[in-house]
Amino acid sequence: MNTLVRSAVRCLRVDTVCRTGRADGQVFASARLLCAAAGQRDFAEMVKKDKVVVFMKGTPAQPMCGFSNAVVQILRMHGVDEYAAYNVLDDQDLRQGVKAFSNWPTIPQVFFNGEFVGGCDILLQMHQNGDLVEELRKLGIRSALLDAEKGEKSK
Amino acid sequence: MIKMNAYTSYQFSRRSGLCKVVLPGPFHHSLLMLPCVLRSARPAVQTLAFSRQTAQFRPQMASDRPVETTVRAKLTAALEPAHLEVINESHMHAVPPGSESHFRVLVVSSRFEGLSLLQRHRLVNETLREELSNSIHALAIQAKTPEQWENNPSLAKSPPCMGGSKHDNTVAGKLKAGQH
């Protein structure tokens, strides 16, 4: 992976050098491409680092958007308290970068084990149709809703 | 206007036959006529009001709601929906009145059959790619197959706003773009 990135970087550098003699705009475009390549690698690592990763507006303690809040509440309902939450309002590069990385135009965005799950609507639907319990189980997380159901049945 | 109402209510009562109840005694004309007219007048007025609204509604679609109109047109063309609802939810958020920034769409299409939820949503996002990058800030999506819609014909509600758009520069930019 590293060699691949390095060779891509080298390739872009050569490109930049080649184009220095031409219009400035083209050089700038190559430089931006380089940033995008570097950014993309970071996102792939970021979403894999934790089992559950959320890109949201605000923080789990203080969400700044109703849709982000819905994601936090759904996860909380299932007893998922330990997850990485990145506040995109803090950082415009993060905000635009994650959208490009997942090819998804809106925030919040949820990742399980490095894989893109979807936004608020999808997580909500997965919660409603029971898929979320199953997906969490695959991650080795036991949904708190299962225990809640048991508790109710034993009463 | 009053003449119109009186006339249509008269027409309505004549056609519906609501006033033709005949009761014995002094109640015949005075007392019974009043609720009868009221009852018959109400639907007539509603019909009038409704037709007036739709008359105004149509030109508004094209001129005052360019984003909503485009969203409707693009989704219709790309997904041939059996049922389509495009709801402007901007008034629920911290944006100026009349904005076209926050939308909810419900798309019922046979194109969604065999696709995962993620794939369906991607299809909708892809269709509205231009609007999402230029003018739409938030898009809530329900993507159902005709069968799913038949089993559960309900429109989801969006969560209450938490003020995220208030100090968001990108929203301001998109609002400007949406007004063109």
Interface residues (C-beta under 8 A of the other chain):
Chain A: K57 G58 P63 M64 C65 G66 F67 S68 N69 A70 L89 R95 N103 W104 P105 T106 F116 V117 G118 G119 C120 D121 I122 L124 Q125 M126
Chain B: L117 L118 H121 R122 N125 R129 L132 S133 A138 L139 A140 I141 Q142 A156 S158 P159 P160 C161 M162 G163 G164 D168 T170
